[in-house]
């Protein structure tokens, strides 16, 4: 190859700058179709778009590339069986999770019930001690070291949830009160606890021992007896009036008889 041919067929330099350095204007964006870079890009794009269009895989159509062409369609028996097994295993796991949650709730509920029952049994045995402390306080015998021990004991059982109830003047409730004495009074308008014979104790809403009280109801028990007495008084007055009338009548007849005889 001669030197003249080398000069003629040497490297070709193309100016691809957007701004023309001579005029300072923007060059047009369309390029010559004979440029190798554009031709290569067009050919590569055509090669890339060809298989996709042939397989019918488009993103806008919502179809996943390469799935149906590879033979993994929704109508495949193996795929349907796998999906069925997946749904079955998922349902089994959900059922097991629900059963475990119910088991935990039941265990916690049973544990709380057992604790409450055990606590109630222990505190029920300590109620006579509290009664003795209360009677000693009422008689002024709670003093010295015994007073400190009693207060510490009452504070300990209070921390365990034991509370006493029933006050003088409370309305009588047969659910939480036990009536040992009964009377009538004009000072009350409903059945009322007028005396607390023994306080009641409870844990939360559970009654360990009902309060033993004396109950007074409104009204006068002698009201009916008074009416009977007044009725008896009227009867006696009527009875007394009848003999007087008979005596008066009988007294008149003897007086009139001699008059008739004299005549």
C-alpha positions, 0 to 999 in steps of 0.5 A, a space after each residue: 500500500 502506497 503512502 498516498 493511499 494511507 493519507 487518503 484512507 486515514 482516520 476520519 474525525 467527525 465533529 459531534 459538538 452540539 455548539 458550533 465553535 465558529 458561529 456559536 449556534 446550536 447545531 441540528 440534532 438529526 444526524 446523517 444516516 451514514 454515521 456508523 454509531 447511529 447505524 450500529 445503535 439502530 441495529 442493536 435496538 432492532 436486535 433487542 426489540 425483535 425477540 421481545 416482540 416475537 415472544 409477545 412480552 410487553 410491560 404495558 400489557 402486564 405480562 411477565 417477560 419470559 414466563 409464558 414463553 418458557 412454559 410456566 403458564 397458569 394452566 400448568 398442572 405442576 404450578 396449579 398443584 404447587 399453588 394449591 399446596 401453598 394455600 393449604 400450608 398457609 391455612 394450616 399455619 394460620 389455624 395453628 397460630 390461632 389455636 396457640 393464641 387461644 391456648 395462651 389466653 386460656 393458660 393465663 386465665 387459668 393461672 390467674 384463677 388459681 392464684 386468686 383461689 389460693 390467695 382467697 383460701 389463705 386469707 379466709 383462714 386469717 379472718 378470725 385474727 382480724 376479728 380479734 384485732 378489731 375487738 381488741 381495738 374496740 375495748 382499748 386493749 390494742 397498745 404497745 408492741 401488740 399494736 405495731 404487730 396488728 398494724 403491720 399484719 393489717 397492712 400486709 393483708 391489705 397489700 394482698 388485696 383484702 378489703 373490709 366493707 360495711 358501715 353503719 347507715 348502708 342500705 341493706 343488700 342481701 348479696 353482701 350482707 347477712 342480717 342477724 337482727 331485725 327491727 323497725 324504725 321511723 328514722 329510715 326510709 328503706 332497709 338499713 344497716 343500723 349496727 355492724 356486728 361483724 365486718 365483711 371482707 372481699 378480694 376485688 369482686 369476690 366476697 370472702 365473708 358477708 358482713 353480719 349486720 342488724 337491719 331496721 325497716 321503716 314502719 311501726 310494728 304496733 300499727 296493726 295492733 293499735 287498730 285492733 285495740 281501737 276496734 276493741 275499744 269501740 266494741 266495748 263501748 258498744 257493748 256498754 251502751 247496749 246494757 245501758 239502753 236495756 237497763 233504761 228500758 227495763 227501768 221504765 217498765 216497772 215504773 209504768 206497771 205500778 201505775 197500771 196496777 193502781 189504776 
